């Protein structure tokens, strides 16, 4: 039943004829007051229409379409890896946002500011050790879940037509996930981060023709310094979250439209 804007001239008489309870009368009075000023009913009607359109267009699950209630594969845990990696990403994003309140990549004249900030989080901040560990393990679980999810898609043939585009999008996402992990690994700015960054510089320099340009762009030069840390921080905190979140939304949208592929 669609919502309609009540007639402003006779709504009081209509309320009296209906013999509404005090709660119903209060609710309708408030709704009409808000509707005169904010057009609440119009927006509720738009949401109602959108709800029914979405439900009418919702594809049948493969359990319904292929009568797979008794098929073991549909309930196999590997088919939940996509959702599992998404949940891990959300946990990592939320915990990382909280860590951002206390982490400082650098300060003027203090190259050890990042490591000192990390030490403060781990030792002095209430629940800081838990927060940093939660972020770290969520990131590692996400990486493992994405990798296993790609294996499941490959070995069950779910990358075939008509899902080629989503397979390519998945390859992009797992690549960005590894970049996410690498940039976050360098933010600790300890010995492990330093040598991981140095390996990255050497790998960049090994690229034919454009190696030096890539090293200067990504690492700020041929040796690690504050420019390197700031680039990793900007990539990890500002650029990658927006790109990855957008691609995950598109990826999930395509899965919703096509449904989960049964094994070939």
Number of C-alpha atoms within 10 A of each C-alpha: 5 8 13 10 13 13 10 9 8 9 14 12 9 13 15 10 9 9 10 13 10 9 9 12 16 12 12 16 15 11 15 20 13 13 16 12 8 12 14 15 18 14 13 14 16 12 12 14 13 12 11 11 11 10 9 9 9 13 14 12 14 15 14 10 9 11 10 15 12 9 11 8 13 18 13 9 8 16 17 13 19 19 14 16 23 17 15 21 24 15 18 23 18 14 19 21 13 15 17 12 8 13 20 17 23 19 11 7 8 10 15 14 17 21 18 19 17 24 16 15 20 17 11 12 14 10 12 19 16 14 19 19 14 18 22 18 14 21 25 19 18 26 21 14 22 24 18 16 21 18 13 18 20 14 11 13 15 20 19 15 9 11 18 12 14 20 19 11 16 21 15 13 19 20 12 16 20 14 16 20 16 17 22 20 19 21 23 20 23 16 10 12 17 18 14 16 24 16 12 17 24 15 13 21 18 14 13 8 9 11 16 17 16 19 22 17 14 16 24 19 16 17 14 16 15 19 17 22 24 17 17 24 19 13 17 21 17 11 11 17 16 10 12 18 16 11 16 16 11 14 17 16 13 15 14 13 12 16 16 15 18 16 13 8
